[in-house]
Amino acid sequence: MALTTEEIKRVQTTWGKVMDDKSMNGVKLFMTFFNKYPSYKDLFPSFRNITLDDLPDTRKLRVHANGVLDAVSSIVENLDDIETVVIILEAMARRHYTRHGIQYKHMEGRG
């Protein structure tokens, strides 16, 4: 089911608000994820030896979070071109699999 032009505009407008404070929102995203799924932090080699309490203050998390939000932005910017969105998502999945061994099982039920 495709999004309507109006729905795409709403998503893009809302996402723009997230990007207004990209660093803070990216850190919040990851901290919410890691607090819900603490074992997943160890899938990130650069975060393994950092406690959850210390992680929000690290440059490593901010840099990674900014990159993730930039990647999501590339998807949001192309919501009117589903073929481009699929290409972006496939490339992201390939990178995560080949670099880090992330598999579908790691993402199941992690909405």
NUKE-140223 format. One record per residue: residue number from 0; residue in three letters; chain; x, y, z of N, C-alpha, C in turn. Coordinates in steps of 0.05 Angstrom, whole numbers. Each point is the difference from the previous one (the first is absolute). Layout:
<rec pamar="NUM" lolum="ALA" milo="A" n_px="X" n_py="Y" n_pz="Z" ca_px="X" ca_py="Y" ca_pz="Z" c_px="X" c_py="Y" c_pz="Z"/>
...
***
This chain:
<rec pamar="0" lolum="MET" milo="A" n_px="17" n_py="-24" n_pz="0" ca_px="-17" ca_py="24" ca_pz="0" c_px="18" c_py="25" c_pz="0"/>
<rec pamar="1" lolum="ALA" milo="A" n_px="-3" n_py="16" n_pz="-20" ca_px="16" ca_py="24" ca_pz="-3" c_px="-11" c_py="23" c_pz="17"/>
<rec pamar="2" lolum="LEU" milo="A" n_px="18" n_py="17" n_pz="8" ca_px="-8" ca_py="24" ca_pz="14" c_px="-11" c_py="20" c_pz="-20"/>
<rec pamar="3" lolum="THR" milo="A" n_px="-19" n_py="16" n_pz="9" ca_px="-10" ca_py="22" ca_pz="-17" c_px="20" c_py="23" c_pz="1"/>
<rec pamar="4" lolum="THR" milo="A" n_px="-3" n_py="18" n_pz="-19" ca_px="17" ca_py="24" ca_pz="0" c_px="-3" c_py="15" c_pz="26"/>
<rec pamar="5" lolum="GLU" milo="A" n_px="-24" n_py="2" n_pz="11" ca_px="-5" ca_py="14" ca_pz="25" c_px="14" c_py="-15" c_pz="23"/>
<rec pamar="6" lolum="GLU" milo="A" n_px="-1" n_py="-26" n_pz="1" ca_px="13" ca_py="-16" ca_pz="21" c_px="31" c_py="4" c_pz="-2"/>
<rec pamar="7" lolum="ILE" milo="A" n_px="10" n_py="-1" n_pz="-24" ca_px="29" ca_py="4" ca_pz="-3" c_px="8" c_py="27" c_pz="11"/>
<rec pamar="8" lolum="LYS" milo="A" n_px="-15" n_py="21" n_pz="-6" ca_px="7" ca_py="27" ca_pz="9" c_px="-1" c_py="1" c_pz="31"/>
<rec pamar="9" lolum="ARG" milo="A" n_px="-20" n_py="-14" n_pz="12" ca_px="-2" ca_py="0" ca_pz="29" c_px="24" c_py="-14" c_pz="13"/>
<rec pamar="10" lolum="VAL" milo="A" n_px="8" n_py="-23" n_pz="-12" ca_px="24" ca_py="-14" ca_pz="10" c_px="24" c_py="17" c_pz="-3"/>
<rec pamar="11" lolum="GLN" milo="A" n_px="4" n_py="13" n_pz="-22" ca_px="23" ca_py="17" ca_pz="-5" c_px="1" c_py="24" c_pz="19"/>
<rec pamar="12" lolum="THR" milo="A" n_px="-23" n_py="12" n_pz="5" ca_px="-2" ca_py="23" ca_pz="18" c_px="7" c_py="-9" c_pz="29"/>
<rec pamar="13" lolum="THR" milo="A" n_px="-11" n_py="-23" n_pz="8" ca_px="5" ca_py="-10" ca_pz="27" c_px="29" c_py="-8" c_pz="3"/>
<rec pamar="14" lolum="TRP" milo="A" n_px="11" n_py="-13" n_pz="-21" ca_px="28" ca_py="-8" ca_pz="2" c_px="18" c_py="25" c_pz="1"/>
<rec pamar="15" lolum="GLY" milo="A" n_px="-8" n_py="21" n_pz="-13" ca_px="16" ca_py="25" ca_pz="2" c_px="2" c_py="10" c_pz="28"/>
<rec pamar="16" lolum="LYS" milo="A" n_px="-20" n_py="-4" n_pz="16" ca_px="0" ca_py="8" ca_pz="28" c_px="20" c_py="-18" c_pz="16"/>
<rec pamar="17" lolum="VAL" milo="A" n_px="1" n_py="-26" n_pz="-7" ca_px="20" ca_py="-17" ca_pz="13" c_px="28" c_py="9" c_pz="-7"/>
<rec pamar="18" lolum="MET" milo="A" n_px="4" n_py="8" n_pz="-25" ca_px="27" ca_py="8" ca_pz="-8" c_px="8" c_py="28" c_pz="10"/>
<rec pamar="19" lolum="ASP" milo="A" n_px="-19" n_py="15" n_pz="11" ca_px="7" ca_py="26" ca_pz="11" c_px="19" c_py="-3" c_pz="23"/>
<rec pamar="20" lolum="ASP" milo="A" n_px="-1" n_py="-22" n_pz="14" ca_px="20" ca_py="-6" ca_pz="21" c_px="10" c_py="-28" c_pz="-3"/>
<rec pamar="21" lolum="LYS" milo="A" n_px="13" n_py="-4" n_pz="-23" ca_px="8" ca_py="-27" ca_pz="-9" c_px="16" c_py="-15" c_pz="21"/>
<rec pamar="22" lolum="SER" milo="A" n_px="20" n_py="13" n_pz="12" ca_px="18" ca_py="-14" ca_pz="19" c_px="-16" c_py="-9" c_pz="24"/>
<rec pamar="23" lolum="MET" milo="A" n_px="-15" n_py="17" n_pz="12" ca_px="-15" ca_py="-7" ca_pz="24" c_px="-21" c_py="-22" c_pz="-6"/>
<rec pamar="24" lolum="ASN" milo="A" n_px="-14" n_py="3" n_pz="-22" ca_px="-20" ca_py="-20" ca_pz="-7" c_px="12" c_py="-27" c_pz="-8"/>
<rec pamar="25" lolum="GLY" milo="A" n_px="23" n_py="1" n_pz="-13" ca_px="14" ca_py="-25" ca_pz="-7" c_px="9" c_py="-15" c_pz="25"/>
<rec pamar="26" lolum="VAL" milo="A" n_px="11" n_py="15" n_pz="19" ca_px="9" ca_py="-13" ca_pz="25" c_px="-24" c_py="-11" c_pz="14"/>
<rec pamar="27" lolum="LYS" milo="A" n_px="-22" n_py="15" n_pz="2" ca_px="-25" ca_py="-10" ca_pz="13" c_px="-10" c_py="-26" c_pz="-14"/>
<rec pamar="28" lolum="LEU" milo="A" n_px="1" n_py="0" n_pz="-26" ca_px="-9" ca_py="-24" ca_pz="-15" c_px="16" c_py="-25" c_pz="9"/>
<rec pamar="29" lolum="PHE" milo="A" n_px="27" n_py="3" n_pz="-1" ca_px="17" ca_py="-23" ca_pz="7" c_px="-3" c_py="-7" c_pz="30"/>
<rec pamar="30" lolum="MET" milo="A" n_px="-2" n_py="19" n_pz="17" ca_px="-2" ca_py="-6" ca_pz="29" c_px="-27" c_py="-14" c_pz="5"/>
<rec pamar="31" lolum="THR" milo="A" n_px="-21" n_py="8" n_pz="-13" ca_px="-25" ca_py="-13" ca_pz="4" c_px="2" c_py="-29" c_pz="-10"/>
<rec pamar="32" lolum="PHE" milo="A" n_px="13" n_py="-4" n_pz="-23" ca_px="3" ca_py="-27" ca_pz="-10" c_px="17" c_py="-17" c_pz="18"/>
<rec pamar="33" lolum="PHE" milo="A" n_px="23" n_py="10" n_pz="9" ca_px="18" ca_py="-15" ca_pz="17" c_px="-12" c_py="-5" c_pz="28"/>
<rec pamar="34" lolum="ASN" milo="A" n_px="-16" n_py="18" n_pz="10" ca_px="-13" ca_py="-5" ca_pz="26" c_px="-22" c_py="-22" c_pz="-3"/>
<rec pamar="35" lolum="LYS" milo="A" n_px="-12" n_py="-1" n_pz="-23" ca_px="-20" ca_py="-21" ca_pz="-5" c_px="13" c_py="-27" c_pz="-6"/>
<rec pamar="36" lolum="TYR" milo="A" n_px="22" n_py="1" n_pz="-15" ca_px="14" ca_py="-24" ca_pz="-9" c_px="30" c_py="2" c_pz="7"/>
<rec pamar="37" lolum="PRO" milo="A" n_px="7" n_py="-2" n_pz="25" ca_px="28" ca_py="5" ca_pz="9" c_px="21" c_py="-17" c_pz="-14"/>
<rec pamar="38" lolum="SER" milo="A" n_px="-7" n_py="-25" n_pz="-6" ca_px="20" ca_py="-17" ca_pz="-13" c_px="8" c_py="9" c_pz="-27"/>
<rec pamar="39" lolum="TYR" milo="A" n_px="-16" n_py="16" n_pz="-13" ca_px="6" ca_py="10" ca_pz="-27" c_px="23" c_py="20" c_pz="0"/>
<rec pamar="40" lolum="LYS" milo="A" n_px="5" n_py="12" n_pz="22" ca_px="23" ca_py="19" ca_pz="2" c_px="26" c_py="-13" c_pz="-8"/>
<rec pamar="41" lolum="ASP" milo="A" n_px="2" n_py="-26" n_pz="8" ca_px="25" ca_py="-15" ca_pz="-6" c_px="4" c_py="-7" c_pz="-29"/>
<rec pamar="42" lolum="LEU" milo="A" n_px="-21" n_py="4" n_pz="-17" ca_px="3" ca_py="-3" ca_pz="-28" c_px="16" c_py="23" c_pz="-13"/>
<rec pamar="43" lolum="PHE" milo="A" n_px="3" n_py="21" n_pz="16" ca_px="15" ca_py="24" ca_pz="-9" c_px="28" c_py="-1" c_pz="13"/>
<rec pamar="44" lolum="PRO" milo="A" n_px="20" n_py="-8" n_pz="-14" ca_px="27" ca_py="-3" ca_pz="12" c_px="9" c_py="25" c_pz="15"/>
<rec pamar="45" lolum="SER" milo="A" n_px="-6" n_py="23" n_pz="-11" ca_px="10" ca_py="25" ca_pz="13" c_px="-15" c_py="7" c_pz="26"/>
<rec pamar="46" lolum="PHE" milo="A" n_px="-23" n_py="-14" n_pz="5" ca_px="-16" ca_py="6" ca_pz="24" c_px="3" c_py="-22" c_pz="21"/>
<rec pamar="47" lolum="ARG" milo="A" n_px="13" n_py="-22" n_pz="-6" ca_px="0" ca_py="-23" ca_pz="18" c_px="11" c_py="6" c_pz="28"/>
<rec pamar="48" lolum="ASN" milo="A" n_px="21" n_py="15" n_pz="1" ca_px="14" ca_py="5" ca_pz="26" c_px="-9" c_py="26" c_pz="13"/>
<rec pamar="49" lolum="ILE" milo="A" n_px="-23" n_py="10" n_pz="-8" ca_px="-10" ca_py="25" ca_pz="11" c_px="-27" c_py="-7" c_pz="14"/>
<rec pamar="50" lolum="THR" milo="A" n_px="-3" n_py="9" n_pz="24" ca_px="-25" ca_py="-6" ca_pz="14" c_px="-23" c_py="16" c_pz="-12"/>
<rec pamar="51" lolum="LEU" milo="A" n_px="-24" n_py="-10" n_pz="4" ca_px="-24" ca_py="14" ca_pz="-10" c_px="-1" c_py="28" c_pz="12"/>
<rec pamar="52" lolum="ASP" milo="A" n_px="8" n_py="3" n_pz="25" ca_px="-1" ca_py="26" ca_pz="13" c_px="20" c_py="20" c_pz="-13"/>
<rec pamar="53" lolum="ASP" milo="A" n_px="23" n_py="-10" n_pz="-9" ca_px="20" ca_py="18" ca_pz="-12" c_px="-4" c_py="4" c_pz="-30"/>
<rec pamar="54" lolum="LEU" milo="A" n_px="-14" n_py="-18" n_pz="-13" ca_px="-3" ca_py="1" ca_pz="-29" c_px="-11" c_py="26" c_pz="-11"/>
<rec pamar="55" lolum="PRO" milo="A" n_px="-21" n_py="11" n_pz="12" ca_px="-11" ca_py="24" ca_pz="-13" c_px="19" c_py="24" c_pz="-2"/>
<rec pamar="56" lolum="ASP" milo="A" n_px="21" n_py="0" n_pz="16" ca_px="19" ca_py="22" ca_pz="0" c_px="24" c_py="-4" c_pz="-19"/>
<rec pamar="57" lolum="THR" milo="A" n_px="0" n_py="-23" n_pz="-14" ca_px="23" ca_py="-6" ca_pz="-17" c_px="-3" c_py="12" c_pz="-28"/>
<rec pamar="58" lolum="ARG" milo="A" n_px="23" n_py="8" n_pz="-10" ca_px="1" ca_py="9" ca_pz="-28" c_px="-7" c_py="-23" c_pz="-19"/>
<rec pamar="59" lolum="LYS" milo="A" n_px="8" n_py="-24" n_pz="7" ca_px="-5" ca_py="-24" ca_pz="-17" c_px="-30" c_py="-3" c_pz="-5"/>
<rec pamar="60" lolum="LEU" milo="A" n_px="-16" n_py="2" n_pz="21" ca_px="-28" ca_py="-3" ca_pz="-4" c_px="-12" c_py="23" c_pz="-16"/>
<rec pamar="61" lolum="ARG" milo="A" n_px="8" n_py="24" n_pz="6" ca_px="-11" ca_py="23" ca_pz="-15" c_px="7" c_py="-2" c_pz="-30"/>
<rec pamar="62" lolum="VAL" milo="A" n_px="24" n_py="-8" n_pz="-7" ca_px="8" ca_py="-2" ca_pz="-28" c_px="-17" c_py="-22" c_pz="-14"/>
<rec pamar="63" lolum="HIS" milo="A" n_px="-2" n_py="-23" n_pz="14" ca_px="-15" ca_py="-22" ca_pz="-12" c_px="-30" c_py="8" c_pz="-3"/>
<rec pamar="64" lolum="ALA" milo="A" n_px="-11" n_py="11" n_pz="21" ca_px="-28" ca_py="8" ca_pz="-1" c_px="-5" c_py="21" c_pz="-22"/>
<rec pamar="65" lolum="ASN" milo="A" n_px="18" n_py="19" n_pz="-3" ca_px="-3" ca_py="19" ca_pz="-22" c_px="0" c_py="-13" c_pz="-27"/>
<rec pamar="66" lolum="GLY" milo="A" n_px="17" n_py="-20" n_pz="-4" ca_px="1" ca_py="-14" ca_pz="-25" c_px="-25" c_py="-16" c_pz="-5"/>
<rec pamar="67" lolum="VAL" milo="A" n_px="-11" n_py="-12" n_pz="21" ca_px="-26" ca_py="-15" ca_pz="-3" c_px="-22" c_py="19" c_pz="-8"/>
<rec pamar="68" lolum="LEU" milo="A" n_px="-2" n_py="23" n_pz="14" ca_px="-21" ca_py="19" ca_pz="-7" c_px="3" c_py="11" c_pz="-28"/>
<rec pamar="69" lolum="ASP" milo="A" n_px="25" n_py="4" n_pz="-9" ca_px="5" ca_py="9" ca_pz="-27" c_px="-10" c_py="-22" c_pz="-20"/>
<rec pamar="70" lolum="ALA" milo="A" n_px="5" n_py="-25" n_pz="7" ca_px="-10" ca_py="-22" ca_pz="-18" c_px="-30" c_py="0" c_pz="-1"/>
<rec pamar="71" lolum="VAL" milo="A" n_px="-13" n_py="3" n_pz="23" ca_px="-29" ca_py="1" ca_pz="0" c_px="-10" c_py="24" c_pz="-16"/>
<rec pamar="72" lolum="SER" milo="A" n_px="15" n_py="22" n_pz="1" ca_px="-8" ca_py="24" ca_pz="-15" c_px="1" c_py="-6" c_pz="-30"/>
<rec pamar="73" lolum="SER" milo="A" n_px="19" n_py="-15" n_pz="-9" ca_px="1" ca_py="-7" ca_pz="-29" c_px="-24" c_py="-16" c_pz="-8"/>
<rec pamar="74" lolum="ILE" milo="A" n_px="-10" n_py="-16" n_pz="18" ca_px="-25" ca_py="-15" ca_pz="-5" c_px="-24" c_py="18" c_pz="-1"/>
<rec pamar="75" lolum="VAL" milo="A" n_px="-2" n_py="17" n_pz="21" ca_px="-23" ca_py="18" ca_pz="2" c_px="-1" c_py="19" c_pz="-24"/>
<rec pamar="76" lolum="GLU" milo="A" n_px="24" n_py="10" n_pz="-9" ca_px="1" ca_py="18" ca_pz="-23" c_px="-10" c_py="-13" c_pz="-25"/>
<rec pamar="77" lolum="ASN" milo="A" n_px="2" n_py="-27" n_pz="-2" ca_px="-7" ca_py="-14" ca_pz="-24" c_px="-26" c_py="-16" c_pz="2"/>
<rec pamar="78" lolum="LEU" milo="A" n_px="-17" n_py="7" n_pz="19" ca_px="-25" ca_py="-16" ca_pz="3" c_px="-18" c_py="0" c_pz="-24"/>
<rec pamar="79" lolum="ASP" milo="A" n_px="4" n_py="20" n_pz="-18" ca_px="-16" ca_py="1" ca_pz="-24" c_px="12" c_py="-17" c_pz="-22"/>
<rec pamar="80" lolum="ASP" milo="A" n_px="23" n_py="-14" n_pz="6" ca_px="13" ca_py="-17" ca_pz="-20" c_px="7" c_py="-26" c_pz="14"/>
<rec pamar="81" lolum="ILE" milo="A" n_px="-19" n_py="-18" n_pz="1" ca_px="4" ca_py="-25" ca_pz="15" c_px="23" c_py="-17" c_pz="-10"/>
<rec pamar="82" lolum="GLU" milo="A" n_px="6" n_py="1" n_pz="-26" ca_px="23" ca_py="-15" ca_pz="-11" c_px="26" c_py="10" c_pz="13"/>
<rec pamar="83" lolum="THR" milo="A" n_px="3" n_py="26" n_pz="3" ca_px="24" ca_py="11" ca_pz="13" c_px="1" c_py="-8" c_pz="30"/>
<rec pamar="84" lolum="VAL" milo="A" n_px="-23" n_py="0" n_pz="13" ca_px="-1" ca_py="-8" ca_pz="28" c_px="9" c_py="-29" c_pz="3"/>
<rec pamar="85" lolum="VAL" milo="A" n_px="-9" n_py="-17" n_pz="-18" ca_px="8" ca_py="-29" ca_pz="1" c_px="30" c_py="-2" c_pz="-4"/>
<rec pamar="86" lolum="ILE" milo="A" n_px="11" n_py="14" n_pz="-19" ca_px="29" ca_py="0" ca_pz="-5" c_px="16" c_py="8" c_pz="25"/>
<rec pamar="87" lolum="ILE" milo="A" n_px="-9" n_py="22" n_pz="13" ca_px="13" ca_py="10" ca_pz="24" c_px="-1" c_py="-21" c_pz="22"/>
<rec pamar="88" lolum="LEU" milo="A" n_px="-24" n_py="-12" n_pz="4" ca_px="-3" ca_py="-20" ca_pz="22" c_px="16" c_py="-25" c_pz="-6"/>
<rec pamar="89" lolum="GLU" milo="A" n_px="1" n_py="-9" n_pz="-25" ca_px="16" ca_py="-24" ca_pz="-7" c_px="29" c_py="6" c_pz="5"/>
<rec pamar="90" lolum="ALA" milo="A" n_px="10" n_py="23" n_pz="-7" ca_px="28" ca_py="7" ca_pz="4" c_px="6" c_py="1" c_pz="30"/>
<rec pamar="91" lolum="MET" milo="A" n_px="-18" n_py="11" n_pz="16" ca_px="4" ca_py="1" ca_pz="29" c_px="1" c_py="-28" c_pz="12"/>
<rec pamar="92" lolum="ALA" milo="A" n_px="-18" n_py="-17" n_pz="-9" ca_px="-1" ca_py="-28" ca_pz="10" c_px="25" c_py="-15" c_pz="-7"/>
<rec pamar="93" lolum="ARG" milo="A" n_px="10" n_py="3" n_pz="-25" ca_px="25" ca_py="-13" ca_pz="-9" c_px="23" c_py="9" c_pz="17"/>
<rec pamar="94" lolum="ARG" milo="A" n_px="2" n_py="27" n_pz="5" ca_px="22" ca_py="10" ca_pz="17" c_px="-1" c_py="-11" c_pz="28"/>
<rec pamar="95" lolum="HIS" milo="A" n_px="-23" n_py="-1" n_pz="12" ca_px="-2" ca_py="-10" ca_pz="27" c_px="6" c_py="-30" c_pz="1"/>
<rec pamar="96" lolum="TYR" milo="A" n_px="-7" n_py="-14" n_pz="-21" ca_px="6" ca_py="-29" ca_pz="0" c_px="29" c_py="-5" c_pz="-4"/>
<rec pamar="97" lolum="THR" milo="A" n_px="12" n_py="13" n_pz="-20" ca_px="28" ca_py="-6" ca_pz="-7" c_px="19" c_py="11" c_pz="20"/>
<rec pamar="98" lolum="ARG" milo="A" n_px="-5" n_py="23" n_pz="11" ca_px="18" ca_py="13" ca_pz="20" c_px="-3" c_py="-11" c_pz="28"/>
<rec pamar="99" lolum="HIS" milo="A" n_px="-25" n_py="-6" n_pz="7" ca_px="-5" ca_py="-6" ca_pz="28" c_px="-14" c_py="-26" c_pz="5"/>
<rec pamar="100" lolum="GLY" milo="A" n_px="-7" n_py="-14" n_pz="-21" ca_px="-14" ca_py="-26" ca_pz="3" c_px="-28" c_py="2" c_pz="10"/>
<rec pamar="101" lolum="ILE" milo="A" n_px="-12" n_py="24" n_pz="-3" ca_px="-28" ca_py="4" ca_pz="9" c_px="-18" c_py="-15" c_pz="-20"/>
<rec pamar="102" lolum="GLN" milo="A" n_px="-18" n_py="-16" n_pz="11" ca_px="-18" ca_py="-16" ca_pz="-15" c_px="-29" c_py="7" c_pz="6"/>
<rec pamar="103" lolum="TYR" milo="A" n_px="-18" n_py="-10" n_pz="-16" ca_px="-28" ca_py="5" ca_pz="4" c_px="-9" c_py="-7" c_pz="28"/>
<rec pamar="104" lolum="LYS" milo="A" n_px="10" n_py="-22" n_pz="11" ca_px="-8" ca_py="-8" ca_pz="26" c_px="5" c_py="21" c_pz="22"/>
<rec pamar="105" lolum="HIS" milo="A" n_px="20" n_py="17" n_pz="-5" ca_px="7" ca_py="21" ca_pz="19" c_px="-22" c_py="22" c_pz="0"/>
<rec pamar="106" lolum="MET" milo="A" n_px="-15" n_py="2" n_pz="-22" ca_px="-19" ca_py="22" ca_pz="-3" c_px="-29" c_py="-9" c_pz="5"/>
<rec pamar="107" lolum="GLU" milo="A" n_px="-5" n_py="-26" n_pz="-1" ca_px="-28" ca_py="-9" ca_pz="4" c_px="-11" c_py="10" c_pz="26"/>
<rec pamar="108" lolum="GLY" milo="A" n_px="-24" n_py="11" n_pz="-2" ca_px="-14" ca_py="9" ca_pz="24" c_px="12" c_py="23" c_pz="15"/>
<rec pamar="109" lolum="ARG" milo="A" n_px="17" n_py="15" n_pz="-13" ca_px="13" ca_py="22" ca_pz="13" c_px="-11" c_py="27" c_pz="-9"/>
<rec pamar="110" lolum="GLY" milo="A" n_px="-24" n_py="0" n_pz="-12" ca_px="-14" ca_py="24" ca_pz="-9" c_px="8" c_py="24" c_pz="13"/>
***
